[in-house]
């Protein structure tokens, strides 16, 4: 690790992105209570609300939270005309931010009060690092024990502090990945370009992952399976072997979900298999012409969404 940077006194060079879609207002209230404690009452960074085709009550609750919780911040709204998924929405958000660093935090989680400050300190001290992530506690998470920062092979997008300009220059998130695995793909590309990804297990993010409907479970498993079918052949040394191994594991995954009584999850994996030929074509295309900063810049020019300068209630016509 590089020698310690000057002592950090605030977070005004840190912007925070809040992505919403169909979240319950009570969940958003818990999330913003924790984030506001992490930013502090005098935080003057940009609080960017990204409305990813939200439910009306989600939009109203999110806007109310931003108005109430971040009185000194530069509050803006980016309202997408349709559900863009995570990767595309985050690329637009990062492009619309202005801070040196940008925090991406899932709306169903809560950061420790000192999390953002600690992650910013770590990035300050290590200029080769483009991402820093806390330990993540919660159901299904591999929680790291407390300790010093260490290089990671990949980091999940659950909670990240991103060095904004450098990440965009490296291609940001690939819009090919609608939902799930965009973080693993970006991790692999960043490391291949010589950047560091740092896990910071002496600060934490509590990830709620509340109960999900059958439809939600089906969509989660379908999206995860279909993007994995692109990710593994794209980044494997031997793509054909990776595809065969992936295909061989699918029956075991389906059987495991069925044993657990998870019929929607099993159905999602089975349906994703129908898209395997297309996934292999996409993976081969990305191997021939990798996603990079120039391609992202061209994509952003075509897809930028106008920002609203305030967090007023959305109009009824929307």
Protein Blocks (a to p, Z undefined) as FASTA:
>chain_A
ZZdddddfbfklpccddddfkdcfklmmmmmmmmmmmnopmbcbdcddddehiafklmmm
mmmmmmmmmmmbccdddddfbdebjmlmmmmmmmmpmbfbdcdddfkbccdfklmmmmmm
mmmmmmkbmbdcdddedehiacdddddddddfbdcfkbccddfklmmmnopaafklmggh
klmmmmmmmmmnopacdddfkbccddfkpaddfklmmmmmmmmmmmmmmmmmmmpmblml
mmmmmmmmmmmmmmmmmmnopaklmmmmmmmmmmmmmmmmmmmmmmmmccdfklmmmmmm
mmpccddfbfcdcdfkZZ
